[in-house]
Amino acid sequence: VHTGQHFDAKMADVFFEQFGLSPDHWLGVEPGSPNTQMAHIMLGLERVVNEERPDLMLVVGDVNSTLAGAITANKLGIPLGHLESGLRSRDRGMPEEINRILTDQITDHYFITEQSGMDHLLAEGRPKEAMHFVGNTMIDTLVKFEGRIQAAKVLEELGLPGGTHVLMTIHRPATVDDPQELAKLVDLIALVAKDHPVVFPVHPRTTNNLKQFGLQDRLSGIKGLILGEPMDYFAFQKLIATCAFVITDSGGIQEETTYRQVPCLTLRPNTERPCTVTLGTNELITFDLPALQDAIGRIHAGTFKQGEVPPLWDGHATERVVETLAKVL
C-alpha cells in the first residue's frame, strides 16, 4: 500500500519506477497537516483492510504512515508487525520518536534491526517472545542493486572525479524550520565547500524554507556547492559510495554509510540508531563548527574510525522477516 504521504514525484514515484514495482493500492493522500494526513491514511487503509482481509499488517519505520497503519490495524483487530521496532532517540521533540513509541505500544510482532531495539523493548516491558532480530532490510536493497548503483553515471553528469566530494542531506524540522539553525547550516556548508565539492540534493521542505527565510541567494553563492533536486536511488547511492564523507540528519543514511564504511557526520545531538556510532562510521557533531573541523581533519589524516558492519546487516534480513511471518501466521 502506497499512502502517498510523500506526494512529490521525486520522493516517491521515481522509486517505484526504478525498482519495477507498482503498489497494489494507492491512497492518494494530499498535502496537509500531520493530523489531516494521518486521518486520510487511516480512512484509506480501513477500506483496503476491509477489501483484502489480511492476516497481519506490517508497518515500516517511523513516519506518519507507520503510526496511522498501526492504529488502523489495532482498531480493526488485525495483528500488527513493526519493522524497525525499538529504535529510540530519547528526543520527544522529534515527530518520528513519538511515532516509534506509540507504534511499538500496540505492536504484536517486533522486527528488530539492531541490538538497541531489543534492549529498549525489553526495558519497556514488551514480551521477548514477540521480538524477532532480523537485521536491516534497507541493506538488502543496497546488496541487491549494487550493480546498478555502481553503473550510475551521476559522477560524470556532475563533473566529479569521485573520492573528493561531500554529500549533504538535511530535512528534519528541527533544523530547516528554524531560521537561525538554517543560517548555521549555510555557514557550515560554506566552511566545508572551501576544501571539497559539496553535493546537496535539497529536500522540498528545505527549499521552501531557504526561500522563506531569505537564505537561498546566500546558499547559491557558495563556490564549490552543487545544488540539485532530490535524486533517484541509484544516483544517490553512487554518491554515498564514492564520497569523502557525508553530512546528514537522516537516520537511514547513518545506516547506509555504516554499511559502506563511509564517514558520516550527523548534525544531531542524538540518534535512534546508536549502533552506527558504537560500531559504525557515524559521529554526532550537531552544528559545532570546531567539532566539524576536528572530524574532517581526522578524515583527511586517515585517523577517523573505520567501523564495522553491525550483526545481520548481510543482505538477508527480508528473508528472515518472511520466514518469521510464515511461522507466526
Helices and strands as residue ranges (DSSP letters): G 9-11, H 13-19, H 34-52, E 57-60, H 64-75, E 80-83, H 95-105, E 109-112, H 115-123, G 128-130, E 131-133, H 137-144, H 146-151, H 154-158, E 166-169, H 173-176, H 179-192, E 198-201, H 204-212, H 216-220, E 225-228, H 233-241, E 245-248, H 251-260, E 264-266, H 275-278, E 282-284, H 289-301, H 317-328
